[in-house]
Amino acid sequence: MSECKLNHSKHDIQNKYDQQQEYLPEEVRELFQVFLNKEHPQSTLNTIFHLLKKYDLAESSEQQRRNEQLKEIVC
């Protein structure tokens, strides 16, 4: 992923999650509910946003890689 100069808000994360949640595995969706109710550093929010961005268009191997990263971060 290329580095983004924008800072993504918690609201941005929620919107992106809402767009992609049907494509995410259940175990990741369950973790997100807890994650979204807590405060996080800006760098974490930016990383999460980019892992969710275009998730539905990613190949299965890329989705699996992102799932692992998402689980590490949101757990």
CORCORCOR-V124777 format. One line per field, one symbol per residue. phi: phi as a letter, one per 40 degrees, with the letter a starting at -180 (. if undefined). burial: I if it has 24 or more other C-alpha atoms within 12 Angstrom, else O. Layout:
phi->???
burial->???
This chain:
phi->.ccbcccccdcccccccdcbdccccdccdcccccdccbcacdcccccddcccdfdccccdccccccdcccccccc
burial->OOOOOOOIOIOOIIOIIOOIIOIIOOOIIOOIOOIIOOOOOOOIIIIIIIIIIOIOOOOOOOIOOIIOOIIOIIO
